[in-house]
């Protein structure tokens, strides 16, 4: 059963701010193509993150590190073509903002100028504060990302939860405050203890978006392929799988193969016809 949502305005940074003030959770999902973006938008979610997770969810990489700016711009353009109301956030890939501040600003600008995004996201704590300030100063909204930062997977020793010890928890809190001061409009908190995520959320003024960080954040984000069960047996602890589309799609594909092999598809109703008169004319000419 589909839900018809009332007409709504385009989500903005102001929406994020108001939702935090009103304790109204912010809903975010990833999308990487036009049809998926259209569905997420029609479902009424507040924002779509075109994540560098496209590398693992769509492009077949084992990490996000091989994803390039051209990859991200390509997928962001596709998402923007399918979206009317959701706030669009483009994920800045590895080495698109770490090399120099001017390069970071130029790359951030491409997400808005070429790809139709409303904001960018980048990973890292206080070491990225200067870069964030520079991007914000040219008028580009920035979402921060703390905790498990996939672009630092090798430095972190793998995809491990962060902030489980007091010292690392304090650092995350300090980083969150620095990024707030640097001008981030929101923060993703990934794979950190739920009580720490709630504490951070309550002690900064900008909205937090959790993924594997508990219900105490101001909003939630998931990779849509995880939510829909499209990645096989891979299912992080923090994911709620709302449907197993892999099984449904595989069943449909097997049925299609069987129909083709048994000459059950295409049936007459799937074929283009022509009148007997025209067919006879064709046969008469074809024999000449």
C-alpha positions as a LaTeX table, in Angstrom:
\begin{tabular}{lrrr}
\hline
Residue & $x$ (\AA) & $y$ (\AA) & $z$ (\AA) \\
\hline
Unk1 & 0.00 & 0.00 & 0.00 \\
Unk2 & 1.47 & 3.37 & $-1.02$ \\
Unk3 & 1.20 & 6.48 & 1.10 \\
Unk4 & 0.25 & 9.73 & $-0.59$ \\
Unk5 & 2.09 & 12.55 & 1.13 \\
Unk6 & 0.81 & 16.12 & 1.12 \\
Unk7 & 2.66 & 18.69 & $-0.93$ \\
Unk8 & 5.80 & 19.71 & 0.90 \\
Unk9 & 8.46 & 22.30 & 0.51 \\
Unk10 & 12.06 & 21.65 & $-0.41$ \\
Unk11 & 14.04 & 20.58 & 2.65 \\
Unk12 & 16.78 & 23.02 & 3.66 \\
Unk13 & 19.33 & 23.67 & 6.36 \\
Unk14 & 16.56 & 25.61 & 8.10 \\
Unk15 & 14.49 & 22.38 & 8.15 \\
Unk16 & 17.37 & 20.55 & 9.85 \\
Unk17 & 17.67 & 23.29 & 12.46 \\
Unk18 & 13.94 & 23.46 & 13.16 \\
Unk19 & 13.65 & 19.71 & 13.48 \\
Unk20 & 16.39 & 19.63 & 16.10 \\
Unk21 & 14.71 & 22.44 & 18.03 \\
Unk22 & 11.38 & 20.62 & 17.89 \\
Unk23 & 12.90 & 17.19 & 18.70 \\
Unk24 & 11.51 & 15.89 & 15.40 \\
Unk25 & 13.79 & 13.17 & 13.94 \\
Unk26 & 15.49 & 13.83 & 10.60 \\
Unk27 & 15.25 & 10.99 & 8.06 \\
Unk28 & 18.11 & 10.43 & 5.60 \\
Unk29 & 18.87 & 7.64 & 3.12 \\
Unk30 & 21.53 & 7.12 & 0.49 \\
Unk31 & 20.72 & 6.94 & $-3.21$ \\
Unk32 & 22.98 & 6.63 & $-6.23$ \\
Unk33 & 20.69 & 6.75 & $-9.29$ \\
Unk34 & 17.60 & 8.49 & $-10.62$ \\
Unk35 & 14.93 & 5.79 & $-10.05$ \\
Unk36 & 16.03 & 5.19 & $-6.46$ \\
Unk37 & 16.26 & 8.91 & $-5.71$ \\
Unk38 & 12.75 & 9.40 & $-7.10$ \\
Unk39 & 11.39 & 6.72 & $-4.75$ \\
Unk40 & 13.20 & 8.09 & $-1.70$ \\
Unk41 & 11.91 & 11.55 & $-2.50$ \\
Unk42 & 8.35 & 10.33 & $-3.01$ \\
Unk43 & 8.54 & 8.55 & 0.35 \\
Unk44 & 9.02 & 11.94 & 1.97 \\
Unk45 & 12.48 & 11.55 & 3.49 \\
Unk46 & 14.15 & 14.78 & 4.53 \\
Unk47 & 17.47 & 14.25 & 2.79 \\
Unk48 & 19.37 & 12.05 & 0.38 \\
Unk49 & 23.07 & 11.42 & 0.88 \\
Unk50 & 24.90 & 10.45 & $-2.29$ \\
Unk51 & 27.56 & 8.67 & $-0.31$ \\
Unk52 & 30.96 & 7.47 & $-1.37$ \\
Unk53 & 29.46 & 4.20 & $-0.12$ \\
Unk54 & 28.53 & 3.91 & $-3.81$ \\
Unk55 & 31.95 & 2.29 & $-4.10$ \\
Unk56 & 30.91 & $-0.69$ & $-1.98$ \\
Unk57 & 27.14 & $-0.74$ & $-2.61$ \\
Unk58 & 27.21 & $-0.29$ & $-6.40$ \\
Unk59 & 30.70 & $-0.32$ & $-7.89$ \\
Unk60 & 32.02 & $-3.51$ & $-6.29$ \\
Unk61 & 34.93 & $-2.08$ & $-4.29$ \\
Unk62 & 35.85 & $-3.44$ & $-0.86$ \\
Unk63 & 36.31 & 0.08 & 0.56 \\
Unk64 & 35.32 & 3.63 & $-0.39$ \\
Unk65 & 38.91 & 4.63 & $-1.15$ \\
Unk66 & 38.89 & 4.01 & $-4.95$ \\
Unk67 & 35.88 & 6.29 & $-5.51$ \\
Unk68 & 36.82 & 9.40 & $-7.51$ \\
Unk69 & 35.38 & 12.88 & $-7.94$ \\
Unk70 & 34.18 & 11.92 & $-11.41$ \\
Unk71 & 32.37 & 8.89 & $-9.93$ \\
Unk72 & 30.67 & 11.10 & $-7.34$ \\
Unk73 & 29.68 & 13.83 & $-9.79$ \\
Unk74 & 28.22 & 11.20 & $-12.14$ \\
Unk75 & 26.04 & 9.64 & $-9.44$ \\
Unk76 & 25.10 & 12.99 & $-7.86$ \\
Unk77 & 23.83 & 14.24 & $-11.23$ \\
Unk78 & 21.67 & 11.14 & $-11.55$ \\
Unk79 & 20.22 & 11.59 & $-8.07$ \\
Unk80 & 19.51 & 15.28 & $-8.58$ \\
Unk81 & 17.52 & 14.48 & $-11.73$ \\
Unk82 & 15.18 & 12.29 & $-9.70$ \\
Unk83 & 14.65 & 14.58 & $-6.72$ \\
Unk84 & 12.28 & 17.49 & $-6.09$ \\
Unk85 & 12.03 & 18.03 & $-2.34$ \\
Unk86 & 14.72 & 16.13 & $-0.45$ \\
Unk87 & 17.87 & 18.00 & 0.63 \\
Unk88 & 20.80 & 16.62 & $-1.40$ \\
Unk89 & 24.21 & 16.01 & 0.13 \\
Unk90 & 27.21 & 14.95 & $-1.95$ \\
Unk91 & 29.98 & 12.99 & $-0.27$ \\
Unk92 & 33.48 & 14.30 & $-0.97$ \\
Unk93 & 35.64 & 11.27 & $-1.82$ \\
Unk94 & 39.11 & 10.38 & $-0.62$ \\
Unk95 & 41.79 & 12.94 & $-1.59$ \\
Unk96 & 39.23 & 15.44 & $-2.92$ \\
Unk97 & 39.67 & 17.70 & 0.13 \\
Unk98 & 42.77 & 16.48 & 2.00 \\
Unk99 & 45.47 & 17.70 & $-0.43$ \\
Unk100 & 44.94 & 21.46 & $-0.18$ \\
Unk101 & 42.27 & 23.91 & 0.88 \\
Unk102 & 41.90 & 25.58 & $-2.54$ \\
Unk103 & 41.44 & 22.17 & $-4.18$ \\
Unk104 & 38.89 & 21.24 & $-1.51$ \\
Unk105 & 36.90 & 24.41 & $-2.20$ \\
Unk106 & 36.98 & 23.81 & $-5.96$ \\
Unk107 & 35.85 & 20.21 & $-5.58$ \\
Unk108 & 33.11 & 21.16 & $-3.14$ \\
Unk109 & 31.90 & 23.74 & $-5.63$ \\
Unk110 & 31.58 & 21.11 & $-8.33$ \\
Unk111 & 28.99 & 19.26 & $-6.26$ \\
Unk112 & 26.73 & 22.32 & $-6.31$ \\
Unk113 & 27.62 & 23.81 & $-9.69$ \\
Unk114 & 27.74 & 20.64 & $-11.79$ \\
Unk115 & 25.88 & 17.98 & $-9.85$ \\
Unk116 & 22.90 & 19.82 & $-8.34$ \\
Unk117 & 23.70 & 19.08 & $-4.72$ \\
Unk118 & 22.63 & 21.35 & $-1.85$ \\
Unk119 & 25.58 & 20.55 & 0.44 \\
Unk120 & 28.69 & 18.42 & 0.77 \\
Unk121 & 29.88 & 15.99 & 3.43 \\
Unk122 & 33.44 & 15.32 & 4.45 \\
Unk123 & 35.10 & 13.16 & 7.07 \\
Unk124 & 37.41 & 14.10 & 9.92 \\
Unk125 & 37.67 & 16.09 & 13.12 \\
Unk126 & 39.54 & 19.23 & 14.05 \\
Unk127 & 42.24 & 18.52 & 11.45 \\
Unk128 & 39.61 & 19.42 & 8.83 \\
Unk129 & 38.31 & 22.54 & 10.60 \\
Unk130 & 40.24 & 24.98 & 8.38 \\
Unk131 & 39.06 & 23.28 & 5.22 \\
Unk132 & 35.46 & 23.31 & 6.44 \\
Unk133 & 35.67 & 27.04 & 7.26 \\
Unk134 & 36.98 & 27.79 & 3.78 \\
Unk135 & 34.22 & 25.80 & 2.08 \\
Unk136 & 31.51 & 27.37 & 4.25 \\
Unk137 & 32.90 & 30.86 & 3.62 \\
Unk138 & 32.24 & 30.55 & $-0.13$ \\
Unk139 & 28.62 & 29.65 & 0.58 \\
Unk140 & 28.69 & 25.85 & 0.49 \\
Unk141 & 26.95 & 24.05 & 3.39 \\
Unk142 & 29.08 & 21.31 & 4.97 \\
Unk143 & 28.02 & 18.21 & 6.88 \\
Unk144 & 30.76 & 16.75 & 9.07 \\
Unk145 & 31.38 & 13.07 & 9.77 \\
Unk146 & 32.90 & 11.65 & 12.98 \\
Unk147 & 33.39 & 8.23 & 14.53 \\
Unk148 & 33.99 & 5.44 & 12.07 \\
Unk149 & 35.20 & 7.36 & 9.04 \\
Unk150 & 35.49 & 4.85 & 6.18 \\
Unk151 & 38.11 & 6.85 & 4.28 \\
Unk152 & 40.42 & 6.29 & 7.27 \\
Unk153 & 39.69 & 2.57 & 7.44 \\
Unk154 & 43.37 & 1.58 & 7.27 \\
Unk155 & 44.37 & 4.11 & 9.89 \\
Unk156 & 41.56 & 2.88 & 12.16 \\
Unk157 & 42.57 & $-0.76$ & 11.71 \\
Unk158 & 39.39 & $-1.77$ & 9.91 \\
Unk159 & 35.70 & $-1.03$ & 10.16 \\
Unk160 & 35.68 & $-0.82$ & 13.94 \\
Unk161 & 33.38 & 1.06 & 16.32 \\
Unk162 & 34.95 & 4.22 & 17.72 \\
Unk163 & 34.70 & 6.09 & 21.03 \\
Unk164 & 34.39 & 3.06 & 23.32 \\
Unk165 & 37.16 & 4.29 & 25.63 \\
Unk166 & 36.94 & 7.50 & 27.66 \\
Unk167 & 39.92 & 9.15 & 25.94 \\
Unk168 & 38.57 & 8.52 & 22.44 \\
Unk169 & 35.07 & 9.57 & 23.55 \\
Unk170 & 36.43 & 12.90 & 24.81 \\
Unk171 & 38.20 & 13.43 & 21.49 \\
Unk172 & 34.97 & 12.84 & 19.59 \\
Unk173 & 33.15 & 15.36 & 21.77 \\
Unk174 & 35.93 & 17.90 & 21.26 \\
Unk175 & 35.92 & 17.27 & 17.50 \\
Unk176 & 32.16 & 17.72 & 17.36 \\
Unk177 & 32.44 & 21.10 & 19.09 \\
Unk178 & 35.25 & 22.17 & 16.76 \\
Unk179 & 33.25 & 21.21 & 13.65 \\
Unk180 & 30.23 & 23.05 & 15.00 \\
Unk181 & 32.36 & 26.15 & 15.48 \\
Unk182 & 33.90 & 25.72 & 12.01 \\
Unk183 & 30.44 & 26.09 & 10.46 \\
Unk184 & 29.09 & 22.58 & 9.83 \\
Unk185 & 25.30 & 22.59 & 9.64 \\
Unk186 & 25.10 & 18.95 & 10.75 \\
Unk187 & 27.25 & 15.96 & 11.76 \\
Unk188 & 27.11 & 12.27 & 10.90 \\
Unk189 & 28.04 & 10.14 & 13.90 \\
Unk190 & 28.95 & 6.62 & 12.77 \\
Unk191 & 29.47 & 3.49 & 14.86 \\
Unk192 & 29.94 & 5.08 & 18.28 \\
Unk193 & 28.30 & 4.13 & 21.61 \\
Unk194 & 24.67 & 5.21 & 21.81 \\
Unk195 & 25.09 & 7.06 & 25.10 \\
Unk196 & 28.05 & 9.00 & 23.72 \\
Unk197 & 26.11 & 9.93 & 20.57 \\
Unk198 & 23.20 & 11.16 & 22.70 \\
Unk199 & 25.55 & 13.19 & 24.93 \\
Unk200 & 27.17 & 14.84 & 21.89 \\
Unk201 & 23.75 & 15.52 & 20.37 \\
Unk202 & 22.60 & 17.23 & 23.57 \\
Unk203 & 25.74 & 19.36 & 23.90 \\
Unk204 & 26.03 & 20.85 & 20.41 \\
Unk205 & 23.53 & 23.08 & 18.63 \\
Unk206 & 23.70 & 21.46 & 15.19 \\
Unk207 & 21.78 & 18.28 & 14.29 \\
Unk208 & 23.47 & 14.89 & 14.51 \\
Unk209 & 22.64 & 12.13 & 12.05 \\
Unk210 & 23.40 & 8.69 & 13.38 \\
Unk211 & 24.36 & 5.47 & 11.68 \\
Unk212 & 25.09 & 2.78 & 14.21 \\
Unk213 & 24.99 & 5.45 & 16.93 \\
Unk214 & 21.67 & 4.79 & 18.64 \\
Unk215 & 18.34 & 6.58 & 18.88 \\
Unk216 & 19.67 & 9.60 & 20.76 \\
Unk217 & 20.82 & 11.35 & 17.60 \\
Unk218 & 18.71 & 14.04 & 15.94 \\
Unk219 & 18.25 & 11.88 & 12.84 \\
Unk220 & 19.22 & 8.62 & 11.19 \\
Unk221 & 20.83 & 7.57 & 7.91 \\
Unk222 & 21.23 & 4.15 & 6.32 \\
Unk223 & 22.66 & 2.84 & 3.08 \\
Unk224 & 19.56 & 2.01 & 1.05 \\
Unk225 & 21.02 & $-1.27$ & $-0.22$ \\
Unk226 & 21.33 & $-2.45$ & 3.41 \\
Unk227 & 17.76 & $-1.41$ & 4.22 \\
Unk228 & 16.38 & $-3.22$ & 1.15 \\
Unk229 & 18.45 & $-6.39$ & 1.56 \\
Unk230 & 20.30 & $-6.05$ & $-1.72$ \\
Unk231 & 23.79 & $-6.95$ & $-0.48$ \\
Unk232 & 23.31 & $-10.63$ & 0.31 \\
Unk233 & 24.29 & $-11.86$ & 3.74 \\
Unk234 & 26.21 & $-8.67$ & 4.57 \\
Unk235 & 24.28 & $-6.94$ & 7.35 \\
Unk236 & 25.96 & $-4.67$ & 9.90 \\
Unk237 & 24.57 & $-4.89$ & 13.44 \\
Unk238 & 23.04 & $-1.42$ & 13.23 \\
Unk239 & 21.04 & $-2.15$ & 10.06 \\
Unk240 & 17.32 & $-2.93$ & 10.14 \\
Unk241 & 16.48 & $-4.82$ & 6.98 \\
Unk242 & 12.96 & $-3.80$ & 5.99 \\
Unk243 & 12.68 & $-6.25$ & 3.09 \\
Unk244 & 14.88 & $-8.87$ & 1.44 \\
Unk245 & 14.79 & $-7.69$ & $-2.16$ \\
Unk246 & 17.64 & $-9.98$ & $-3.13$ \\
Unk247 & 15.38 & $-13.01$ & $-2.69$ \\
Unk248 & 12.48 & $-11.37$ & $-4.49$ \\
Unk249 & 14.62 & $-10.19$ & $-7.42$ \\
Unk250 & 16.42 & $-13.55$ & $-7.73$ \\
Unk251 & 13.08 & $-15.35$ & $-7.83$ \\
Unk252 & 11.88 & $-13.03$ & $-10.61$ \\
Unk253 & 15.09 & $-13.52$ & $-12.60$ \\
Unk254 & 14.89 & $-17.30$ & $-12.30$ \\
Unk255 & 11.28 & $-17.22$ & $-13.47$ \\
Unk256 & 12.26 & $-15.07$ & $-16.45$ \\
Unk257 & 15.04 & $-17.50$ & $-17.42$ \\
Unk258 & 12.64 & $-20.43$ & $-17.18$ \\
Unk259 & 10.02 & $-18.62$ & $-19.28$ \\
Unk260 & 12.58 & $-17.93$ & $-21.99$ \\
Unk261 & 13.89 & $-21.49$ & $-21.97$ \\
Unk262 & 10.33 & $-22.91$ & $-22.15$ \\
Unk263 & 9.17 & $-20.48$ & $-24.86$ \\
Unk264 & 6.63 & $-19.01$ & $-22.42$ \\
Unk265 & 8.00 & $-15.51$ & $-22.95$ \\
Unk266 & 7.32 & $-13.51$ & $-25.00$ \\
Unk267 & 3.66 & $-14.49$ & $-25.25$ \\
Unk268 & 1.35 & $-13.02$ & $-27.92$ \\
Unk269 & 0.34 & $-10.17$ & $-25.62$ \\
Unk270 & 3.98 & $-9.06$ & $-25.46$ \\
Unk271 & 4.40 & $-8.93$ & $-29.25$ \\
Unk272 & 3.77 & $-6.29$ & $-31.92$ \\
Unk273 & 1.25 & $-7.40$ & $-34.52$ \\
Unk274 & 0.47 & $-6.34$ & $-38.08$ \\
Unk275 & $-2.69$ & $-6.87$ & $-40.08$ \\
Unk276 & $-3.07$ & $-9.95$ & $-42.26$ \\
Unk277 & $-3.45$ & $-7.65$ & $-45.25$ \\
Unk278 & $-0.12$ & $-5.95$ & $-44.62$ \\
Unk279 & 1.52 & $-9.28$ & $-43.94$ \\
Unk280 & 0.35 & $-10.65$ & $-47.27$ \\
Unk281 & 1.65 & $-7.54$ & $-49.02$ \\
Unk282 & 4.99 & $-8.08$ & $-47.31$ \\
Unk283 & 5.15 & $-11.74$ & $-48.32$ \\
Unk284 & 4.29 & $-10.85$ & $-51.90$ \\
Unk285 & 7.16 & $-8.39$ & $-52.10$ \\
Unk286 & 9.60 & $-10.54$ & $-50.13$ \\
Unk287 & 9.23 & $-13.39$ & $-52.66$ \\
Unk288 & 10.11 & $-11.15$ & $-55.60$ \\
\hline
\end{tabular}
